[in-house]
Amino acid sequence: MDIRNVTDRLVQKVENLNFTHPVTHVYNPLTYARKTWDTYTDMYGQGEREVLLLGMNPGPWGMVQTGVPFGDVTMVREWLKIEGDIGSPIKTHPKRPVTGFSCPRKEVSGTRLWGWAKNRFGSPNNFFSRFFVANYCPLAFMEQSGRNRTPNNLPADEKAPLFAACDQALRETVRIMRPKWVLGVGKFAAGRASQALKDEPLLVGALTHPSPANPRANRGWANVVEKELTEMGII
């Protein structure tokens, strides 16, 4: 079993799920951006890892555009050295176009996370020798207005099958990578990891989310995450 197999099974499980109002559009980068996701896992996701960093779900200017978690276009192209053709979701919201590596918008969370990794570890190979970055949920949800709706705000009957599929994919990823730590980037991802991995022999923790919507992150996220990882004994 490898990450491609995990991806295949996850895609199969989520593609037939139904989501209702106020969600009007659902994007799955693991289908229309599968090529760059596979490139990312082929380059950086092979073998065991000490720490798995787990985000919530794709951001509209990050993984939605590039197929890479926290995938700010500039960081993915210039630091991770990944670029490729990106397809289109089955149904595209007019306010949330997918233009791939032509996207002019910054994904601030991705700029902060990958920028920290670059400054702290220098090269991608140094960073990925210990860490891997993934998302818990592969889907991005949008309302009619174009507003992003996060998975935790879905109705209970929609969350249940989605979370079951995501939990299983996370457990399979953990059994491949055998991390000592799984760190949720934000409280939601940490909570889902705690639930899904309660029977796995590892440690689960949480890091402050780098989103600009998080006031703590806006006071210097790199310093915050350095302190959190130091307190855990990871760096």
DRENVO-892097 format. One record per residue (C-alpha): x, y, z; residue in one letter; residue number from 1. Coordinates in nm, 4 decimals. Last residue first. Example, Ala and Ser with C-alpha at 12.3 -4.5 7.8 and 13.67 -1.06 7.14 Angstrom:
BEGIN
[atom [1.3670, -0.1060, 0.7140], S, 2]
[atom [1.2300, -0.4500, 0.7800], A, 1]
REM end
This chain:
BEGIN
[atom [1.2807, 2.0823, 1.7329], I, 235]
[atom [1.0286, 1.8108, 1.8146], I, 234]
[atom [1.0563, 1.8402, 2.1933], G, 233]
[atom [0.6904, 1.9325, 2.2303], M, 232]
[atom [0.7863, 2.2696, 2.3814], E, 231]
[atom [1.0192, 2.3269, 2.0864], T, 230]
[atom [0.7412, 2.2561, 1.8372], L, 229]
[atom [0.5135, 2.5093, 2.0080], E, 228]
[atom [0.7857, 2.7737, 2.0336], K, 227]
[atom [0.8840, 2.7384, 1.6691], E, 226]
[atom [0.5170, 2.7496, 1.5733], V, 225]
[atom [0.4674, 3.0841, 1.7480], V, 224]
[atom [0.7869, 3.2345, 1.6082], N, 223]
[atom [0.6862, 3.1391, 1.2535], A, 222]
[atom [0.3337, 3.2690, 1.3101], W, 221]
[atom [0.4419, 3.6235, 1.3883], G, 220]
[atom [0.1662, 3.8360, 1.5436], R, 219]
[atom [-0.0748, 3.7549, 1.2616], N, 218]
[atom [-0.0869, 3.3917, 1.3713], A, 217]
[atom [-0.2295, 3.4949, 1.7083], R, 216]
[atom [-0.5060, 3.6933, 1.5391], P, 215]
[atom [-0.6262, 3.3887, 1.3390], N, 214]
[atom [-0.8168, 3.5036, 1.0309], A, 213]
[atom [-0.4779, 3.5512, 0.8618], P, 212]
[atom [-0.4552, 3.1702, 0.8727], S, 211]
[atom [-0.1345, 3.0196, 1.0145], P, 210]
[atom [-0.3205, 2.7709, 1.2384], H, 209]
[atom [-0.1608, 2.7320, 1.5812], T, 208]
[atom [-0.0239, 2.3802, 1.6187], L, 207]
[atom [-0.1974, 2.0848, 1.7777], A, 206]
[atom [-0.0893, 1.7500, 1.9179], G, 205]
[atom [-0.1330, 1.3767, 1.8675], V, 204]
[atom [0.1226, 1.1230, 1.9857], L, 203]
[atom [0.1559, 0.7760, 1.8361], L, 202]
[atom [0.0672, 0.4103, 1.8862], P, 201]
[atom [-0.2690, 0.4123, 1.7018], E, 200]
[atom [-0.5969, 0.3352, 1.8805], D, 199]
[atom [-0.7070, 0.6966, 1.9247], K, 198]
[atom [-0.6046, 0.7761, 1.5669], L, 197]
[atom [-0.9382, 0.8835, 1.4180], A, 196]
[atom [-1.0566, 1.0739, 1.7254], Q, 195]
[atom [-0.7321, 1.2498, 1.8089], S, 194]
[atom [-0.6733, 1.3251, 1.4396], A, 193]
[atom [-1.0200, 1.4793, 1.4102], R, 192]
[atom [-0.9527, 1.7017, 1.7086], G, 191]
[atom [-0.6120, 1.8100, 1.5821], A, 190]
[atom [-0.7590, 1.8907, 1.2408], A, 189]
[atom [-1.0315, 2.1042, 1.3991], F, 188]
[atom [-0.8006, 2.2766, 1.6464], K, 187]
[atom [-0.5544, 2.4160, 1.3926], G, 186]
[atom [-0.2653, 2.2578, 1.2098], V, 185]
[atom [-0.3199, 1.9143, 1.3595], G, 184]
[atom [0.0042, 1.7526, 1.4627], L, 183]
[atom [0.0522, 1.3793, 1.4158], V, 182]
[atom [0.3653, 1.2695, 1.6016], W, 181]
[atom [0.5740, 0.9519, 1.6079], K, 180]
[atom [0.4996, 0.8968, 1.2421], P, 179]
[atom [0.4594, 0.5509, 1.0851], R, 178]
[atom [0.4502, 0.6767, 0.7251], M, 177]
[atom [0.2489, 0.3899, 0.5761], I, 176]
[atom [0.0364, 0.3127, 0.8816], R, 175]
[atom [-0.0215, 0.6838, 0.9309], V, 174]
[atom [-0.1440, 0.7250, 0.5743], T, 173]
[atom [-0.3870, 0.4351, 0.6221], E, 172]
[atom [-0.5199, 0.5885, 0.9440], R, 171]
[atom [-0.5647, 0.9249, 0.7716], L, 170]
[atom [-0.7477, 0.7658, 0.4794], A, 169]
[atom [-0.9796, 0.5862, 0.7221], Q, 168]
[atom [-1.0561, 0.9033, 0.9140], D, 167]
[atom [-1.1253, 1.0892, 0.5884], C, 166]
[atom [-1.3776, 0.8289, 0.4729], A, 165]
[atom [-1.5555, 0.8225, 0.8095], A, 164]
[atom [-1.5410, 1.2033, 0.8229], F, 163]
[atom [-1.7282, 1.2304, 0.4944], L, 162]
[atom [-1.9847, 0.9667, 0.5898], P, 161]
[atom [-2.0652, 1.1434, 0.9215], A, 160]
[atom [-2.0244, 1.5053, 0.8138], K, 159]
[atom [-2.3231, 1.5025, 0.5826], E, 158]
[atom [-2.5670, 1.3695, 0.8437], D, 157]
[atom [-2.4237, 1.6101, 1.1018], A, 156]
[atom [-2.4770, 1.9173, 0.8869], P, 155]
[atom [-2.1576, 2.0843, 0.7569], L, 154]
[atom [-1.9862, 2.3486, 0.9701], N, 153]
[atom [-1.6903, 2.1305, 1.0696], N, 152]
[atom [-1.6129, 2.0821, 0.6999], P, 151]
[atom [-1.5411, 2.4541, 0.6414], T, 150]
[atom [-1.7680, 2.6680, 0.4268], R, 149]
[atom [-1.5911, 2.9181, 0.1984], N, 148]
[atom [-1.8013, 3.2098, 0.0812], R, 147]
[atom [-1.8594, 3.2265, -0.2924], G, 146]
[atom [-2.2024, 3.3815, -0.2430], S, 145]
[atom [-2.3709, 3.0557, -0.3442], Q, 144]
[atom [-2.1748, 2.8686, -0.0757], E, 143]
[atom [-1.8437, 2.6947, -0.1295], M, 142]
[atom [-1.6959, 2.3685, -0.0023], F, 141]
[atom [-1.3397, 2.2432, -0.0564], A, 140]
[atom [-1.2837, 1.8670, -0.0430], L, 139]
[atom [-0.9776, 1.6561, 0.0417], P, 138]
[atom [-1.0423, 1.6422, 0.4184], C, 137]
[atom [-0.7593, 1.5752, 0.6656], Y, 136]
[atom [-0.4972, 1.7620, 0.4675], N, 135]
[atom [-0.1335, 1.6582, 0.4294], A, 134]
[atom [0.2135, 1.7846, 0.5184], V, 133]
[atom [0.5094, 1.5520, 0.5752], F, 132]
[atom [0.7943, 1.6050, 0.8165], F, 131]
[atom [1.1304, 1.4534, 0.9133], R, 130]
[atom [1.3214, 1.4032, 0.5868], S, 129]
[atom [1.0620, 1.6327, 0.4350], F, 128]
[atom [1.2239, 1.9430, 0.5819], F, 127]
[atom [1.5787, 1.8582, 0.4802], N, 126]
[atom [1.4665, 1.7503, 0.1331], N, 125]
[atom [1.2671, 2.0715, 0.0894], P, 124]
[atom [1.5843, 2.2741, 0.1421], S, 123]
[atom [1.6691, 2.5373, 0.4005], G, 122]
[atom [1.5233, 2.3798, 0.7145], F, 121]
[atom [1.4002, 2.6750, 0.9217], R, 120]
[atom [1.3694, 2.9431, 0.6543], N, 119]
[atom [1.2118, 2.7078, 0.4004], K, 118]
[atom [0.9828, 2.5413, 0.6526], A, 117]
[atom [0.8701, 2.8812, 0.7846], W, 116]
[atom [0.7997, 3.0006, 0.4306], G, 115]
[atom [0.6119, 2.6770, 0.3639], W, 114]
[atom [0.3784, 2.7441, 0.6557], L, 113]
[atom [0.3530, 3.1223, 0.6191], R, 112]
[atom [0.3073, 3.1363, 0.2435], T, 111]
[atom [0.0649, 2.8472, 0.2686], G, 110]
[atom [-0.1530, 3.0222, 0.5258], S, 109]
[atom [-0.1376, 3.3401, 0.3179], V, 108]
[atom [-0.2531, 3.1716, -0.0031], E, 107]
[atom [-0.1560, 3.4481, -0.2433], K, 106]
[atom [-0.3736, 3.5374, -0.5398], R, 105]
[atom [-0.2512, 3.5667, -0.8979], P, 104]
[atom [-0.3606, 3.2151, -1.0025], C, 103]
[atom [-0.1685, 3.1232, -1.3183], S, 102]
[atom [-0.0398, 2.8081, -1.1483], F, 101]
[atom [-0.3909, 2.6678, -1.1460], G, 100]
[atom [-0.6625, 2.8935, -1.2834], T, 99]
[atom [-0.9452, 2.7484, -1.0780], V, 98]
[atom [-1.2206, 3.0079, -1.0599], P, 97]
[atom [-1.3824, 3.0902, -0.7250], R, 96]
[atom [-1.6270, 3.3745, -0.7922], K, 95]
[atom [-1.7831, 3.2009, -1.0924], P, 94]
[atom [-1.8177, 2.8758, -0.8910], H, 93]
[atom [-1.6973, 2.5822, -1.0986], T, 92]
[atom [-1.8926, 2.2588, -1.1407], K, 91]
[atom [-1.7012, 1.9454, -1.2399], I, 90]
[atom [-1.3834, 2.1002, -1.1005], P, 89]
[atom [-1.1263, 2.2058, -1.3584], S, 88]
[atom [-0.7909, 2.0681, -1.4703], G, 87]
[atom [-0.4451, 2.1741, -1.3531], I, 86]
[atom [-0.1394, 2.1475, -1.5751], D, 85]
[atom [0.1867, 2.1248, -1.3898], G, 84]
[atom [0.4288, 2.2777, -1.1441], E, 83]
[atom [0.6311, 2.1472, -0.8526], I, 82]
[atom [0.9707, 2.2811, -0.7507], K, 81]
[atom [0.8860, 2.2719, -0.3777], L, 80]
[atom [1.0504, 2.6095, -0.3315], W, 79]
[atom [0.9709, 2.8072, -0.6471], E, 78]
[atom [0.6577, 2.6450, -0.7848], R, 77]
[atom [0.4891, 2.5358, -0.4648], V, 76]
[atom [0.5924, 2.8496, -0.2757], M, 75]
[atom [0.4769, 3.0805, -0.5531], T, 74]
[atom [0.1428, 2.9074, -0.6057], V, 73]
[atom [0.0473, 2.8844, -0.2381], D, 72]
[atom [-0.0267, 2.5185, -0.1810], G, 71]
[atom [-0.1281, 2.4822, 0.1840], F, 70]
[atom [-0.1673, 2.1178, 0.0760], P, 69]
[atom [-0.0631, 2.0664, -0.2893], V, 68]
[atom [-0.3165, 2.0272, -0.5724], G, 67]
[atom [-0.2171, 2.3675, -0.7124], T, 66]
[atom [-0.5294, 2.5842, -0.7341], Q, 65]
[atom [-0.7665, 2.4243, -0.4831], V, 64]
[atom [-0.4566, 2.3392, -0.2782], M, 63]
[atom [-0.3881, 2.7084, -0.2232], G, 62]
[atom [-0.6065, 3.0004, -0.3306], W, 61]
[atom [-0.9394, 2.8443, -0.2321], P, 60]
[atom [-0.7933, 2.6560, 0.0673], G, 59]
[atom [-0.8032, 2.2769, 0.0667], P, 58]
[atom [-0.9090, 2.1001, 0.3883], N, 57]
[atom [-0.8149, 2.0886, 0.7589], M, 56]
[atom [-0.4364, 2.0676, 0.7752], G, 55]
[atom [-0.2372, 1.7774, 0.9165], L, 54]
[atom [0.1348, 1.7946, 0.9849], L, 53]
[atom [0.2774, 1.4426, 1.0037], L, 52]
[atom [0.5965, 1.4181, 1.2088], V, 51]
[atom [0.8649, 1.1480, 1.2233], E, 50]
[atom [0.8250, 1.0296, 0.8684], R, 49]
[atom [0.8490, 0.6867, 0.7021], E, 48]
[atom [0.8892, 0.6297, 0.3315], G, 47]
[atom [0.7825, 0.8272, 0.0254], Q, 46]
[atom [0.5870, 1.1495, 0.0619], G, 45]
[atom [0.8202, 1.4161, -0.0776], Y, 44]
[atom [0.8787, 1.3599, -0.4466], M, 43]
[atom [0.6140, 1.0953, -0.5187], D, 42]
[atom [0.3680, 1.2621, -0.2814], T, 41]
[atom [0.4075, 1.6023, -0.4462], Y, 40]
[atom [0.4069, 1.4592, -0.7992], T, 39]
[atom [0.0901, 1.2656, -0.7163], D, 38]
[atom [-0.0761, 1.5846, -0.5930], W, 37]
[atom [0.0472, 1.7608, -0.9084], T, 36]
[atom [-0.1137, 1.5035, -1.1378], K, 35]
[atom [-0.4289, 1.4710, -0.9286], R, 34]
[atom [-0.5259, 1.8346, -0.9794], A, 33]
[atom [-0.8736, 1.7636, -1.1253], Y, 32]
[atom [-0.9317, 1.4562, -0.9065], T, 31]
[atom [-0.7467, 1.5041, -0.5768], L, 30]
[atom [-0.8322, 1.8732, -0.6102], P, 29]
[atom [-1.1931, 1.7947, -0.5135], N, 28]
[atom [-1.4136, 2.1027, -0.5389], Y, 27]
[atom [-1.7704, 2.1187, -0.4058], V, 26]
[atom [-2.0154, 2.3903, -0.5100], H, 25]
[atom [-2.3601, 2.4871, -0.3767], T, 24]
[atom [-2.3159, 2.4428, -0.0017], V, 23]
[atom [-2.5927, 2.6332, 0.1821], P, 22]
[atom [-2.7698, 2.4098, 0.0966], H, 21]
[atom [-2.6904, 2.0413, 0.0432], T, 20]
[atom [-2.3922, 1.8100, 0.0140], F, 19]
[atom [-2.4080, 1.4651, -0.1427], N, 18]
[atom [-2.1343, 1.2027, -0.1292], L, 17]
[atom [-2.0616, 1.0074, -0.4461], N, 16]
[atom [-1.7069, 1.1347, -0.5011], E, 15]
[atom [-1.6100, 1.0919, -0.1367], V, 14]
[atom [-1.5496, 0.7159, -0.1202], K, 13]
[atom [-1.3830, 0.6759, -0.4603], Q, 12]
[atom [-1.1538, 0.9701, -0.3973], V, 11]
[atom [-1.0473, 0.8254, -0.0633], L, 10]
[atom [-0.9767, 0.4839, -0.2148], R, 9]
[atom [-0.7647, 0.6243, -0.4962], D, 8]
[atom [-0.5776, 0.8564, -0.2599], T, 7]
[atom [-0.4863, 0.5717, -0.0252], V, 6]
[atom [-0.3623, 0.3680, -0.3222], N, 5]
[atom [-0.1534, 0.6630, -0.4395], R, 4]
[atom [-0.0147, 0.7027, -0.0880], I, 3]
[atom [0.1248, 0.3496, -0.0850], D, 2]
[atom [0.0000, 0.0000, 0.0000], M, 1]
REM end
